[in-house]
Amino acid sequence: MITASYFGFTPIAAPKETPQDFEAAAHCERIPRFDAVEKAALVRTYIEQDFASLPHPLALIYKKRGKPVAYALHYIGAASALAEAALIRASLSILSELGSKNLRVDLNCIGDKESIVTYERELINYVKKFGGNISSGFREILKADVFNLFRSEEEEAIQFRSGAPSSLSFLSVQTRNHFKEVLEFIDGLGIEFGIAPELVGEKNHSSHTVFGIRATGLEGELSGGGYLALGYRYSRLGRRVGLKKEIPMAGITIHPFFKNTKNEKVLKIYKELPKPKFYLVQLGHAAKIKTLCLLELLRIQRIPVRHFLGKDKLEPQLGDLDTLGASHLLIIGHKEALDGTVTVRNISSRAQDTLPMNLLPQYLKTLKL
């Protein structure tokens, strides 16, 4: 899927769900768009096909089985907010390629397992204290799972949850800092976003940041106002499926909206990744944000580039440079990130130029390769 490849995602076949996956996710509620079984199938595939031997972080994409058209992206092995940022940036680009417009991102954070338990207890206390006037039917729904408070679109539920405590008030220091990093990435990418307290996921396997992409304005009305994509971390499933230790795992599922189902588009699938002539390296947190911005700019101009965004140090990023046949390095260090520039270095002659990021696509098109 070429659009996702600009951001480092590698296509794989969609995992087949097995009885083993249903058993691994049996403790999770079957909530639409928060499918623990699918995530368990991906983790099992990760184990069976020895994905652990591949360089990490590992970015994967596949077209989901069946209809309607849907795609799943996963980012494995990155504990930092880069995982959420890469998933969101790639998903926005995919939806744009498929015809969606006026997109925005909604985010919430439910924290780690301990934060979720604390928040659940606070919600139960809220229902006990202020739920005297709710209907018996709604009370039973909340008794089954208090997080159903955020899943019902009934007027009674909407009014009652307006005064409910926010999960953001019960985050641990670590998860609070992580969410701040996510917001820093999204803000740095220039993406329209807002906080959505109703995004609480499924308490038994989702955690940390929960994020959704929706259309606004007329586009949003045509699509029914629902989310075109939903993502979250699901690392806690790993050990239930068979991993010896928990590793960071995050994913997002894209459900594009088409005004006419006859016009449904399917992303182009290819068997081999293209071999670009440009290799991009980055150094530093600010450089990662600028790199995601640049990758989107290059995608729009259809200029492929190879990179290893998940790595922090230079040596691992350059590990496979000799086998790629790249002619130029694109370098974004701390200074370039601050200045909004990119250094382009000819690998053979060592000659280099530094130019504003917005001028890079046209500059690269003029190079004789």
Secondary structure, DSSP 8 states (H G I E B T S, - for coil): -HHHHTTT-EE-------HHHHHHTTTS--BTTB-HHHHHHHHHHHHHTTGGGS-SSEEEEEE-SSSS--EEEEEES--STHHHHHHHHHHHHHHHHTT--SEEEEEEE--SHHHHHHHHHHHHHHHHHHGGGS-HHHHHHHHH-GGGGGT--SHHHHHHHTTS--GGGG--HHHHHHHHHHHHHHHHTT--EEE-TT----TTT-EEEEEEEEE-HHHHHHTTT--SEEEEE-GGGHHHHT-SS---EEEEEE----SSGGG-------SS----SEEEEE-SHHHHHHHHHHHHHHHHTT---EE-TT--SHHHHTTTHHHHT--EEEEE-HHHHHHTEEEEEETTT--EEEEEGGGHHHHHHHS--
